[in-house]
Amino acid sequence: MLNRTESPKLIPTTDIKIPEAKVLYINDQIPVIVVNEGTQEVMKVELVFAAGNISEKIPMLASVASELLDEGTRKRSSADIAEALDNYGAYFQTECGNDFATVSLYTLSRFLPETLPVLLEIITEPAYPENEISTFCVQGKQRLAVSSEKVDFLARKHFINSLYGDQHPYGHFPKEENFDVFTPEILSAFHKKNYLNGLVTIVIAGKFNETQLKLAIEQIKSIGFKKGIVDNLNISATPEVVKLHVPKESAVQSAIRIGRKLFNRKHPDYFNFTILNTVLGGYFGSRLMSNIREDKGYTYGIGSGIIPQFFDGYFFISTEVGSDVCESAVKEIHYELNRLVNDPIPQEELNLVKSYLTGSFQRSIDGPFSLADRYKTLVLNGLELEHYYSYLNTLRNVTSEDLLQTGRHYLNIIHMSEVIIGR
């Protein structure tokens, strides 16, 4: 009979085979990631452009150009676009990050001939109507005013500013006056440079036949996109450590952000630090959650993460706590950081984290869309499939002593910036 008082045994996965994707090329330059798998006849067609925040000369220009891409073309209004896609159960999505901007279409494979031309029209012929720009900017100011009263937004803003400065593309946050400069001409000029002449990668994923794949590639190729190149970005030397407490008397809770600048996926310590971060605050059973939420009851949630970017990356710890226990929560965070600097991780805990991360990786390659995202990460960062196999090998073989050395190198509190917003 099953004994429910005992945890199930951890059975390590010894061999993970990553399904291979095809990588084709348009004009021998622009990669096309093709993942033809799954059981449902649904497709994602995604185009990635060198149109992220690092490409802008005016703050917020990249995100506004992305947000307003589907607010009308030279032929259709935003309502016409929505109707044209809704009629076929299709879905359109844009996303703008620091390094890249993406435009995605989700559609039933059999309706690709009807929906793909709409996607390409949106990408190539946005009108950026003045009335839509005006509405967006008014709403943007309102959202900013609301966000600026929230301690978590302010903590994130001051923390990122401490790493990069508020004038750096990785570091600036919107200001009210930024919304007053956008015109159709400014947005169109950015679009021409960074979309029409900035295509980096194409992703075609789902279940489809050869005719549908050929149609997608030929129609995209016919546009004549030029290959995009990510602009070189100056990353300053390691910034001064900042210890900042901004009082906010009206706040019920205090927001805490602690962290430092680090590295991108190509760094030799990236894998070890990813594992170490999981122990600290990267999953629900982490040390930060066990201590500060489960044991002390200071917060509903706390976590840590590493954000790899094209040129570098950063590490952060984030939480909101009652203002009366803020000081105690910070002390407990310091305590958990110091443990990873001074004491090896017990083998049982390390085995649990290894099993968790192995399962997470397996889930991340389950299904055509997830698998395509994994390959997209490789292509965008100039990595090969061996990158993932190296990660899995590290996951199997890393020791507590390896992680102790990583912790001593990167988790010393004296190198961490610390931002607290609240009473």
N, C-alpha and C positions, 0 to 999 in steps of 0.2 A: 504493500500500500504506500502511496506517495506521502512522504513526510514533509509537510508544508512549513515546518519550523526550520528547515535547512535550505540554504540557498542552493540552486542547481550548480553542478560542477561546471567550471569554465573549460571548454574544449577548444584549444587553439586551432585556428585555421592555418593549415600548412601551405596551401597553394591557392593563389587567386589569379585567375586568368582574365585579363582585361580584354573585352571584345575589341577587335580592331575596326577603326573607321577608315573610309577612303578619304584621301586628300587629293583633290583635283586642283587644277589651276586655270584661271581665266587669263588669257593673254600671257601665259607663262609667268605671271606675277602675283595675282590675287588668289590666295588659297580658298578652296571650297571644301568644307568639312561635310562629308556625307555619311550619315548613320541611318541605314535602312533596316530597321528592326521594329519589333512590337507586334501587337495583335489587332489594334484598332487602326483603321485607315484614316489617320489624322496626321497632318504635317505641320512642322514649324519651319518657316523660312525667315532667317535672321540675317541682317546686314549690320556689320560692325564698322564704325567710322572713327577716324582720328579727330573726334569732335568733342572730346571731354573738356573738363574745366581748364586743363593745362594749355588748351589751344586758344583760349579767349584773351583778348586784350582789354575787355571791359568786364568788370565783375558781374557774374550771373549770365553773361551772354550765351554761353554754351547750354545752360539748363533752360533758359527761356526759348532758345531756338529749338530745342528738343521738345519741350512742352507744347509749343504752338505749331508743331509740324503738321498735325492733322486738323487744324482749325480752318481749313479751306484751301483749295488749289485754284488754279486759273480756270478750271472747268466746273468745279463743284464746291458747294458750301460744306461746312462741317456737318450739317444735318444730312446732306446728300451722301457724304462719305460714310457716316454711321449707318444709314439705310442700306447702302450698297454692300456693306459687310454683314450687317444683321440679316439680310435676306438669305444669306448662305450659312448663317451660324458661325461666321468667322470673327476673329478677335484680333485687334491691333494694339501694339504696346510699344512705348518708347521708354528708354532709360538713359540717363546721363550720369556718368561717374567722373572721377577725377581724370582718368586717362582716356576713356573711350565713351562713345555714345552708341547705343544699339536701337535698331528698329526691327520689330518682330511681327510676323503674321502667323496666327494659328488658324488652320482651316481644315475642313474635310478634304482629303486628297482628291476626290472626284470633282471638287469645285475649284481646284487650283486655277484652271483657265479663266474663271470669272473673278477670283479674288486677288490673284497676283498682280494683274494690271492696276488694280486700285492701290495696292501697296506701293508699287513703283511710281504711280502718279503722285502719291502723297510725298514720297521721298524726293522726287525730282522737280515737282512743280508747286511747292508750297507758296501760297500768296501772302502769308503773314498779314492778314487784314488789320487795318489800323484800329477798328473797333474791338477786335479780339485782343489785340495787344493792350489796349486801354483797360478792358475788363480784367485781363490777367493781372495787370500791374496793380489795379485797385484791390483786387482780392489778395494779391501777394503782400501788399502793405498790411492788410488786415490780419493775414496769417502770421506775419512777422511780429506784429504788435502782440498777438496772443501768445506766440512762442516765447517772446522776450520776457514774459511774466513767469515762465516755467523754469524751475531751478535746473532740471536736467538739460534743457536747451542751452542755458547760460554756462553750465559746467562744461558741456561739450565744446562750446564756442571758445571759452577761455583756455581750455586744455589744448585744442588744436592750434590756436593762436600761439600758445607757449612753445609749441614744437616748430612751427614754420614762420610765424609772424603773419599779421592780418593782410599783408600785401601779396603773399605768395599764393599761387593757384591752389596748392594743397591746404592752405591755411585760412583763406578769407571766408567770411560769412556774409550774407546779404545785409545791407543797410537800407534804410527807407529811401534815401536819395538815389540808390542804384536803380530803382524802378522807373525813374523819370527820364531815362536817356534812350529808351528803346524805340526804334522806328522801323517801318518795313524795310527801308534801305539798309540799315545796319544789320538786321537779321538776314536779309537776302545775301548780303556780301559774305557774312560768316557761313551761310549755307553753301554758297558756291565754292568757297575755298575748302571747307571741311567736310562737306557731304559729297558734292559732285566730283570733287578732286581729292577725296579723302577715304575711299573705301579700303578697309584693311583686311577683312575676312568675311566670308559668307558661310552660313550654317544651314544645311538642309537636313532635317531629321524627322523621323516618323516611319510610317509604313506607306510606301508608294511604289509605283512601277517605273520601268525605265523610260516610258513615254513622258510621265509626269516629271521625272528628274531632268530629262532633256529639255522639256519646256521651261522649267524654272531657270536652268543655267543659260539657255539661249536668250530668254527675255531679259534677264539681268545683264548679260553680256551686251545686248543690243543697246543698252543705255549709254555705254561708253564711259563708265566710271573710270577715273584715274586712281592709281594706287596711292593710298594715304601713308604718310610717315609721321610717327609721333615726334613732335618737336622736342629737341633736347631741352632738358629742364635743369636749371641750376639748383642743386640741393646744397644748402649751406652746411657748414660744419656742425657738429653736435651743439645744440643750443644750451644756454645756461639753464640750470635747474631752477624751476619756478615753484615757490610755495605761496599759493594765493588763497586768501579767504575773503570772499565778497559777501558782506552781510545783506540779507534780504528779510526785513522784519516781518513782512506779511507771510513768509513761507511757513508752512506747517512741517515740511520735511526739508532736509539738507541733501543736496546732491554732491557726490564724491567722485572725482576722476583722478586716478593715479596712473602714471605710466611714463613712457620714454620713446624716443625715436629708435627704430631698429633697422630692418633690412627687408629685401624682397625675397621672392621664392628661390632665387639663384644662390643665395648665401649658403655656405656650407653648414651653418648652424640652424638653418630654417627648420629642418625636420626635428631635431632634438628639442628646439624651443617649442614647436607645436605640441609635442608630447608633454613637455613640462608645463605649458600653459593649460593643458587639459587637466592635469593633476590639480593645478591651482584653482582654476575657475572656469574651465571649458565645458563642463557638463553638470547635470543636476546633482551628481554625487561628489562634486569637487570639494576641496578643502574649504574654500570660501563659503560655499553654500552650507556645508555641514556645520561650520563654526558659527557664521554670522547670522544665517537664517534659522537653521534647525536647532542649534544649541542656545544661542543668545537671543534669538527672536528680534533682532534689530531691524530686519528688512523682509520684504516679500521676495526679493530676488537680488542676487549679486552675481557678477560674472567677470571674466577677463577674456581678452581676445588679442590676436595679432592680425593686423590689417596690412597685407602685402600690397604694395602699389607697383607701378611700372618701374619707378626709379628708386624707391626705398620702401619703408613701411614703419609701422609703430605698434607698440604694445600698450594696452590700457586695462585698467580695472574700473568698473562702473557700478554704482549703486545709489539708491536713495534711502535714507534712514530718517527716523524721527530726530528732530533737532536736538532733543534732550540726550540722545545717545550717540551723537555724531562723533564726539571725541573718542568714546569707547570703541566705536566701529573702526575708526582709523587705526587705533592701537592694535585691534585684532587683525586688520589687514597687514600691518607692519609685522605682526607676529607670524602670520602665515608666509609672508615673503622671506622672513629671516629663517624659518624652518627649512625652506628649500635652498637657502644659501649655506646652511650649517649642517643639516642632517640628511643622510641618504633616505630615499623613499623606500619604505618597506616593500619587500618583494610581492607580497599579496596584493597590496594597493597598486603596484606597478602592473601586475598581471591583469588586474581588473581594467585599468585604463587602456592597456594594449588591446584587450578584447573589445572594449567599447569603440576604440578608434578603428579597429579592423572591421567591425560591423558597420560603422558609419561609412567607411570607404566603400564597402560592398553595396550599401544602399545608394551611394552616390553614382554608381555605374549601372544601376538597375533601371532599365527603360531607355528608350532612344533619346529623349530630351535631356535627361540627366547625363547620359554618356556623352552626348554632343557638347554639353557644357564643360565636361572634363577636358575634351579635346580642344575646345575653344580656348581654355585657360593655357594649354600648352602652346598653341599657335601664337596667341597674343603676347606671350612672354618669351618666345624664342626657345622653347624647351622641347625635348623629345619625349616619347612614351616612356623611355627608361627612367625619367624623373619619378613617375609613380611607382615603378618597380623598386627604385632606390628607397623611396619612402617606406614601402612595405617591408623591405629588407631591414631598414633602420628600426621599424616598429617591432620586428621580431627579435632583433639582436641588441638593442640599446639596453644598457645596464643602469642601475641606480647610481653608480659612480660616474657614468657619463653625464647623467642629468644633474648630478651635484656640481660637476665642473661647469656645466651650462648655466646653472643657477647662480653660481658664484660670479660668473662673468657678466650676466645681464640683469639679475634681479636684486642687486644691492640697492637698498632704499635711498642711499645718498645720491644715486644717479637718476632718481625718479622725480618728475614734476608732480605736483599735488595741487589740485584745485577743489575748493569747497565753496559751494554757493548755498546760503541759507543763514539761519540765525546762529 
